[in-house]
Amino acid sequence: MTVRIGVLGVGRIGRMHADIIANETDGAEVAAVFDVNVAAAAEVADSLRVPVMSIDKILESDSVDAVAICSSTDTHVELIARAAAAGKAIFCEKPISLDIAEVDKALSAVREHGVAFMVGFNRRFDPTHAAVQEAVSSGRVGDPHIARISSRDPAPPPVEYIKVSGGIFVDMMIHDFDMARFVVGSPVTEVYATGAVRIDPAIGEAGDLDTAVVTLTHANGCITTIDNSRQAVYGYDQRMEVLGSTGMAVSENPMKNAAVVYSATERQGSVLPYFFLDRYTDSYRGEWQAFVRYAREGGSSPVSGEDGRAPVAIGIAAWESYRLGTPVTLSDG
């Protein structure tokens, strides 16, 4: 069975998803696309040779089995509710919403209609990160004691984006909150955050931070530290480490290539990828393969609604901790 997917939103992320579905995902095809930007929708539709359809038509169509919600965050909850009522399997880009009450509203609709639902935390499907998770879950490193995650972007996004993004904790670090829960395998019970504006004063004037460190305490006692920077001039820096009672597992950065040049006075290697798509292409492919299997076969969601809810709650708690200057307890991490 081919899973026929309507892509709702074909900006930068949506277009990437549409391309991967159409060209790199066995058992899936793009059935139609929609975007409020008519020209963007037409361009993607033409390149993939699929129709542009309205949201109503996509949700009503018997030729659409699932939807990929890749539109702006403020549209997610309404689209989830509508797609669930239409009986479509749903893939939703992160975050579900910036507001927990709205997240719960969306998840209630999913439960009410019993549809398949998966959140787009693609880093779970990165082969090196997944190998660290497997080392922890299999017990190969023993009981996890300390986890460390670094996420540093080459350059900040536009300030206009920052103003509506939810800020560094809910926009950028949300991936790391998800990875902490995924890799450590335990809910987060306490959050302590600190941050600063070290890169661009305009980011601070927009109400955000560009440099931040968060400490998480997990229910199993493991402590995770996360650092984020919106500017790492040397490239896209994504690393992870878990220290356990019997060993350690590490996910290092892949270089642009594996060549090393030696001379009498120096050793030179390649640089890091500079764009997130260069770093995480394999993870996006894996994400869509997982969704297609799930939509076909059912079972547990690869990234469930609760998996989507928890990082939003942690991000909101991180902002509260930063503003109060104290740790914040989570009743449900």
C-alpha distance (Angstrom), angle and dihedral (degrees) to the residues before:
residue distance angle dihedral
M1 . . .
T2 3.79 . .
V3 3.80 114.1 .
R4 3.80 107.2 -135.0
I5 3.80 110.7 -150.9
G6 3.79 130.5 -163.4
V7 3.80 111.1 -153.0
L8 3.81 113.2 -144.6
G9 3.79 107.3 -161.0
V10 3.80 122.7 17.5
G11 3.78 103.8 -164.7
R12 3.80 117.8 126.0
I13 3.82 95.6 -55.3
G14 3.80 96.1 36.1
R15 3.78 92.9 49.6
M16 3.79 90.4 50.7
H17 3.81 90.7 50.9
A18 3.79 91.8 47.5
D19 3.81 91.4 51.5
I20 3.80 92.6 49.6
I21 3.81 92.9 47.0
A22 3.79 92.5 48.6
N23 3.78 100.3 40.5
E24 3.81 109.9 21.5
T25 3.81 109.6 28.9
D26 3.78 118.3 86.8
G27 3.77 113.7 -140.9
A28 3.80 95.7 19.8
E29 3.77 137.7 91.7
V30 3.79 137.1 178.9
A31 3.79 106.8 -109.9
A32 3.80 97.8 -177.2
V33 3.79 142.7 -23.2
F34 3.78 135.4 -137.6
D35 3.78 133.8 -171.4
V36 3.79 134.0 161.0
N37 3.81 84.8 -129.6
V38 3.79 98.1 77.2
A39 3.79 94.1 -165.8
A40 3.81 92.8 51.8
A41 3.80 91.1 49.1
A42 3.80 91.3 49.4
E43 3.81 92.4 48.8
V44 3.81 93.9 51.5
A45 3.80 92.8 42.1
D46 3.80 90.6 51.4
S47 3.81 93.3 48.4
L48 3.82 91.8 50.2
R49 3.82 95.4 35.7
V50 3.81 93.4 -125.9
P51 3.82 130.5 125.9
V52 3.78 128.0 -96.4
M53 3.79 108.3 -127.2
S54 3.79 135.5 176.3
I55 3.80 119.1 -107.5
D56 3.80 89.4 -108.5
K57 3.80 92.2 53.2
I58 3.81 93.0 46.9
L59 3.80 91.9 50.8
E60 3.80 92.5 45.2
S61 3.80 95.8 46.0
D62 3.79 120.3 108.4
S63 3.79 86.0 -156.3
V64 3.81 92.3 66.7
D65 3.81 118.4 76.5
A66 3.80 99.6 172.8
V67 3.78 143.0 10.2
A68 3.78 131.8 -137.0
I69 3.80 108.2 -148.7
C70 3.80 104.4 -152.5
S71 3.80 99.1 148.5
S72 3.81 126.4 113.6
T73 3.81 115.3 -54.1
D74 3.80 93.9 -112.6
T75 3.84 89.6 64.5
H76 3.80 97.8 49.7
V77 3.79 101.2 89.2
E78 3.80 95.4 49.8
L79 3.80 92.0 46.3
I80 3.81 92.4 47.8
A81 3.81 90.9 52.0
R82 3.80 92.5 47.8
A83 3.79 94.4 45.7
A84 3.80 91.6 47.3
A85 3.80 91.0 51.5
A86 3.81 88.2 50.6
G87 3.80 90.7 53.8
K88 3.80 95.9 -116.9
A89 3.79 124.5 148.1
I90 3.81 107.3 -115.8
F91 3.78 134.7 -141.3
C92 3.82 111.1 -177.5
E93 3.76 126.6 -171.9
K94 3.79 116.0 -127.8
P95 2.96 132.9 -60.6
I96 3.79 105.3 41.0
S97 3.81 86.8 -157.2
L98 3.80 139.0 -30.8
D99 3.82 89.3 -120.8
I100 3.81 122.8 69.5
A101 3.80 94.0 -147.6
E102 3.80 88.7 55.5
V103 3.80 91.4 47.3
D104 3.79 89.0 53.4
K105 3.80 90.5 49.0
A106 3.81 90.5 54.9
L107 3.79 93.9 46.4
S108 3.79 90.7 48.6
A109 3.80 89.1 57.5
V110 3.81 90.6 49.7
R111 3.80 91.6 51.6
E112 3.81 93.1 44.3
H113 3.79 93.1 55.9
G114 3.80 97.7 33.8
V115 3.80 96.2 -132.4
A116 3.80 127.8 155.8
F117 3.80 110.5 -97.2
M118 3.79 131.1 -174.7
V119 3.82 131.7 173.4
G120 3.80 120.3 -140.0
F121 3.79 103.2 -116.8
N122 3.78 93.2 144.9
R123 3.80 97.8 177.4
R124 3.81 90.0 76.1
F125 3.80 86.0 70.4
D126 3.80 97.0 50.9
P127 3.82 104.4 116.5
T128 3.82 95.7 -134.0
H129 3.81 95.3 45.2
A130 3.81 90.0 45.5
A131 3.80 89.7 52.3
V132 3.80 90.1 56.6
Q133 3.80 90.2 49.8
E134 3.80 90.6 50.1
A135 3.81 91.2 50.0
V136 3.80 89.8 54.6
S137 3.81 98.1 41.1
S138 3.81 92.4 47.6
G139 3.80 91.6 51.8
R140 3.80 94.3 -118.2
V141 3.83 91.5 133.4
G142 3.80 94.7 36.7
D143 3.78 122.1 -132.5
P144 3.84 109.9 -5.0
H145 3.80 111.2 -116.0
I146 3.81 106.2 167.0
A147 3.80 132.0 13.1
R148 3.79 125.6 -171.4
I149 3.81 126.8 -166.0
S150 3.80 126.8 -177.3
S151 3.81 121.7 -170.1
R152 3.79 117.3 175.2
D153 3.78 126.2 166.4
P154 3.81 122.3 -147.8
A155 3.82 92.7 -126.0
P156 3.81 138.2 -0.2
P157 3.79 120.7 -96.4
P158 3.82 118.7 -113.6
V159 3.80 113.9 -68.8
E160 3.80 89.8 -123.1
Y161 3.79 88.0 61.5
I162 3.80 92.2 46.6
K163 3.81 90.6 55.2
V164 3.82 91.9 63.4
S165 3.82 100.6 28.2
G166 3.79 100.1 88.5
G167 3.80 91.6 -112.6
I168 3.77 135.1 -89.6
F169 3.81 95.9 -53.7
V170 3.82 97.6 49.9
D171 3.80 98.5 30.2
M172 3.80 106.9 35.8
M173 3.81 108.5 13.8
I174 3.80 92.5 44.1
H175 3.83 87.6 87.7
D176 3.80 89.5 55.9
F177 3.79 93.1 47.8
D178 3.79 87.5 54.7
M179 3.79 92.0 47.0
A180 3.81 91.4 49.6
R181 3.81 91.4 55.7
F182 3.81 92.2 41.5
V183 3.79 98.1 47.3
V184 3.80 99.7 37.0
G185 3.80 90.1 41.9
S186 3.79 95.0 -141.4
P187 3.83 136.2 98.1
V188 3.80 120.7 -104.1
T189 3.80 115.2 -111.1
E190 3.82 102.5 175.0
V191 3.80 136.1 28.2
Y192 3.81 128.5 -163.9
A193 3.80 117.9 -179.4
T194 3.76 137.6 -177.2
G195 3.78 130.5 173.3
A196 3.78 148.7 160.3
V197 3.78 145.5 -165.4
R198 3.80 104.3 -108.8
I199 3.79 102.6 145.7
D200 3.81 113.2 40.8
P201 3.84 126.5 8.6
A202 3.81 88.9 -151.5
I203 3.81 88.5 67.9
G204 3.80 89.4 57.2
E205 3.79 91.1 46.0
A206 3.82 87.1 55.0
G207 3.81 88.6 57.2
D208 3.78 97.3 -104.5
L209 3.80 140.6 106.9
D210 3.79 127.7 -126.7
T211 3.81 98.3 -163.4
A212 3.79 124.0 44.8
V213 3.79 144.5 160.4
V214 3.81 124.6 -163.9
T215 3.79 130.4 -172.8
L216 3.80 117.4 -154.4
T217 3.78 126.8 -165.7
H218 3.80 114.9 -154.3
A219 3.78 128.2 -149.9
N220 3.82 89.7 -113.4
G221 3.83 91.0 55.9
C222 3.81 97.7 -104.1
I223 3.81 115.8 138.7
T224 3.80 119.7 -143.7
T225 3.79 124.5 -165.1
I226 3.80 119.2 -163.2
D227 3.79 126.9 -171.0
N228 3.80 124.5 -169.0
S229 3.77 130.7 -174.5
R230 3.78 126.2 177.7
Q231 3.82 91.2 -149.9
A232 3.78 126.0 48.3
V233 3.78 103.2 157.5
Y234 3.82 92.8 -159.9
G235 3.83 95.7 63.1
Y236 3.79 145.6 -86.6
D237 3.82 104.3 -23.8
Q238 3.82 118.2 -164.4
R239 3.81 119.6 160.9
M240 3.78 137.3 156.7
E241 3.78 136.8 -174.1
V242 3.80 135.1 -179.9
L243 3.80 120.9 -166.4
G244 3.79 114.1 -160.3
S245 3.78 138.1 178.2
T246 3.82 92.9 -92.3
G247 3.79 104.6 26.2
M248 3.78 149.8 -28.9
A249 3.81 136.2 -95.8
V250 3.80 122.1 -157.4
S251 3.80 135.2 -171.1
E252 3.80 109.8 -160.2
N253 3.78 130.7 -171.4
P254 3.80 117.5 -86.5
M255 3.79 112.1 -129.9
K256 3.80 123.1 -132.0
N257 3.79 85.5 -104.7
A258 3.79 136.1 -5.6
A259 3.81 97.9 -121.2
V260 3.81 119.7 126.0
V261 3.81 122.2 -169.3
Y262 3.82 119.5 -155.5
S263 3.78 127.6 -163.9
A264 3.79 134.7 167.5
T265 3.79 91.4 -87.2
E266 3.79 108.8 25.9
R267 3.78 149.9 23.0
Q268 3.80 117.2 -137.3
G269 3.77 129.6 -170.1
S270 3.77 137.3 174.5
V271 3.80 126.7 -77.3
L272 3.81 130.3 -112.9
P273 3.79 122.0 -90.0
Y274 3.80 110.3 -90.8
F275 3.81 99.5 -150.5
F276 3.79 130.3 56.4
L277 3.81 92.3 -128.9
D278 3.81 89.6 58.1
R279 3.82 89.7 52.2
Y280 3.78 99.3 42.5
T281 3.81 108.1 30.9
D282 3.81 91.6 115.4
S283 3.79 91.5 49.5
Y284 3.80 92.7 54.0
R285 3.80 90.1 50.4
G286 3.79 90.5 49.7
E287 3.78 91.1 47.5
W288 3.81 92.5 56.7
Q289 3.77 93.3 44.3
A290 3.82 88.2 54.0
F291 3.81 92.4 48.6
V292 3.80 93.1 50.1
R293 3.81 92.1 50.5
Y294 3.80 89.8 48.2
A295 3.82 93.9 47.6
R296 3.82 90.1 49.4
E297 3.79 101.3 40.3
G298 3.80 105.7 24.5
G299 3.79 120.2 -149.5
S300 3.78 124.9 120.2
S301 3.79 119.4 -9.6
P302 3.82 113.3 -107.2
V303 3.83 86.9 -135.3
S304 3.78 109.0 15.5
G305 3.77 132.6 -156.0
E306 3.81 89.4 -101.0
D307 3.80 88.7 51.4
G308 3.80 86.3 54.5
R309 3.80 94.3 45.8
A310 3.81 99.6 48.3
P311 3.84 98.7 61.8
V312 3.82 90.2 50.3
A313 3.81 89.5 52.9
I314 3.80 90.4 47.8
G315 3.82 91.0 48.7
I316 3.81 92.0 51.1
A317 3.81 89.6 48.1
A318 3.82 89.6 49.9
W319 3.80 90.8 56.1
E320 3.81 89.7 48.6
S321 3.80 91.0 49.0
Y322 3.80 92.0 48.8
R323 3.81 92.3 50.8
L324 3.82 94.4 44.9
G325 3.79 96.5 38.7
T326 3.81 91.1 -134.5
P327 3.81 137.7 95.6
V328 3.80 116.0 -87.6
T329 3.79 122.1 -144.4
L330 3.79 119.8 -135.6
S331 3.78 120.3 -150.7
D332 3.79 90.7 -164.3
G333 3.81 117.9 20.9
